[in-house]
Amino acid sequence: MATQITRIIDRAHEGRVRELESEYFAWVNAQLQGEFQIRLDVERMIAGDMEHLNIYFPPDGGLFLAEADGGLAGMIFLTRLRGDAGQIRRMYVRDEYRRRGVARALFGAAIREARAIGYARLLLESPVSWRGAHALYREMGFGKVVMYPESEVPEPLRGYWVFMEKTL
């Protein structure tokens, strides 16, 4: 299976991004409901991302879509967190493409872009229960750190989250 990564630099692919975001947030919502009895306002979150999609475009961001076997397989977002630090957000690979190298290809593209932008480090966050994701993040060079101030994780959940960083 060959994975093709496309860097999105404008709104021409907004429909494809929205499609993947809808799946991503539905999946996250189910996870958070089951684990923490939290229900996200998925439509509001997607609308907010679509309204501010430009933060993931050059010069400070990166938005990458993956295709494999002729199908839309996944996405990853990169944005400036502060100064010389970027943040990985919205990492998602559709079920049928998991364990086939798609996530690694997406991470590789985001890391290369972060270096090209000039970021010295990348940060990300996810619930502690996402052990498979954490294994991938460690494989990509991320290690645990304390919560960073810009995190949007609500106060009551912070103890149930993992914060990670990679020096570039």
C-alpha positions in Angstrom: 0.0 0.0 0.0 1.4 3.4 -1.0 0.5 6.3 1.1 0.3 9.7 -0.5 0.5 12.8 1.7 -0.9 16.1 0.5 -0.1 19.4 2.1 -3.2 21.6 2.2 -2.4 25.3 1.8 -5.9 26.7 1.2 -9.6 26.0 1.5 -9.9 24.0 -1.7 -10.0 20.7 0.3 -12.2 22.0 3.1 -14.9 19.4 2.3 -12.4 16.5 2.7 -11.1 18.0 5.9 -14.6 18.5 7.3 -15.4 14.8 6.4 -12.4 13.5 8.4 -13.0 16.0 11.3 -16.6 14.8 11.6 -15.4 11.2 12.0 -12.5 12.2 14.3 -14.8 14.2 16.6 -17.5 11.5 16.6 -14.8 9.0 17.7 -13.4 11.3 20.3 -16.8 12.1 21.6 -17.6 8.4 22.0 -14.3 7.9 23.9 -14.9 10.8 26.2 -18.5 9.9 26.9 -17.5 6.4 27.8 -14.6 7.3 30.0 -15.6 10.7 31.5 -19.3 11.1 30.7 -18.4 14.2 28.7 -20.3 15.1 25.5 -18.6 17.5 23.1 -20.5 19.9 21.0 -19.1 18.4 17.8 -20.8 20.7 15.4 -19.5 23.7 17.2 -16.0 22.4 17.3 -16.0 21.6 13.6 -17.5 25.0 12.7 -14.8 26.6 14.8 -12.0 24.7 13.1 -13.5 25.5 9.7 -13.8 29.2 10.5 -10.1 29.3 11.6 -8.7 26.7 9.2 -6.1 29.3 8.1 -4.1 28.8 11.3 -3.1 25.4 9.8 -1.8 26.9 6.6 1.6 28.4 5.9 3.6 30.2 7.1 3.0 28.9 10.7 1.0 25.8 10.2 0.6 22.6 8.3 -2.5 20.5 7.4 -1.9 17.2 5.8 -4.3 14.6 4.3 -3.3 11.0 3.6 -4.6 8.9 0.8 -4.0 5.1 0.5 -5.3 2.6 -2.0 -7.3 5.4 -3.6 -9.1 6.4 -0.5 -9.0 9.2 2.0 -7.1 7.7 4.9 -6.3 10.3 7.6 -5.2 13.8 8.6 -2.9 15.7 10.9 -2.8 19.4 11.8 0.2 21.5 12.9 -0.1 25.0 14.3 2.1 27.5 16.2 1.5 27.1 20.0 3.9 29.9 21.0 7.2 31.3 19.9 9.3 28.4 18.6 6.9 25.7 19.7 4.3 24.0 17.4 1.4 21.7 18.4 0.1 18.6 16.7 -3.7 18.5 16.6 -6.4 16.4 15.1 -4.3 13.3 14.3 -6.7 10.8 12.8 -6.5 7.7 10.7 -9.6 5.9 9.5 -10.0 2.4 11.0 -9.4 0.5 7.7 -6.0 2.3 7.2 -4.7 1.8 10.8 -1.5 -0.3 11.3 -0.5 0.3 7.7 2.0 3.2 8.1 -0.4 6.0 7.4 0.0 7.7 10.9 3.8 7.5 10.6 3.7 9.1 7.2 1.4 11.9 8.5 3.7 12.5 11.5 6.7 12.5 9.2 5.2 15.2 7.0 4.2 17.3 10.1 7.6 17.0 11.7 9.4 18.0 8.4 7.1 21.0 8.1 7.7 22.0 11.7 11.4 21.9 11.1 11.0 24.0 7.9 8.9 26.6 9.8 11.6 26.8 12.4 10.0 25.2 15.4 12.4 23.9 18.0 9.8 21.6 19.5 6.4 20.0 19.1 3.8 19.4 21.7 0.7 17.2 21.8 -1.9 16.0 24.3 -4.3 13.1 24.5 -6.3 11.1 27.1 -4.2 8.7 29.2 -6.4 5.8 27.9 -5.1 6.2 24.3 -2.2 3.9 24.9 -1.8 2.8 21.3 -1.5 6.5 20.3 1.1 7.1 23.0 3.2 4.2 21.8 3.2 5.7 18.3 4.0 9.1 19.7 7.0 7.6 21.6 8.1 5.9 18.4 8.0 9.3 16.7 10.3 10.7 19.4 7.8 12.3 21.8 8.3 12.0 25.5 6.0 12.9 28.5 6.2 16.4 29.9 4.1 18.4 32.4 1.0 20.1 31.1 1.8 23.2 29.1 -0.1 26.5 29.8 -1.8 26.7 26.4 -3.5 23.4 26.8 -7.3 23.5 26.3 -7.9 20.5 28.5 -10.5 21.4 31.1 -9.2 21.6 34.7 -11.1 18.5 36.0 -9.6 16.3 33.2 -6.0 17.3 33.3 -5.0 14.5 35.6 -6.4 12.0 33.0 -4.4 13.5 30.1 -0.9 12.8 28.8 1.2 15.8 27.5 4.1 15.0 25.2 6.9 16.9 23.5 9.5 16.3 20.8 12.6 18.4 20.5 13.4 19.1 16.8 
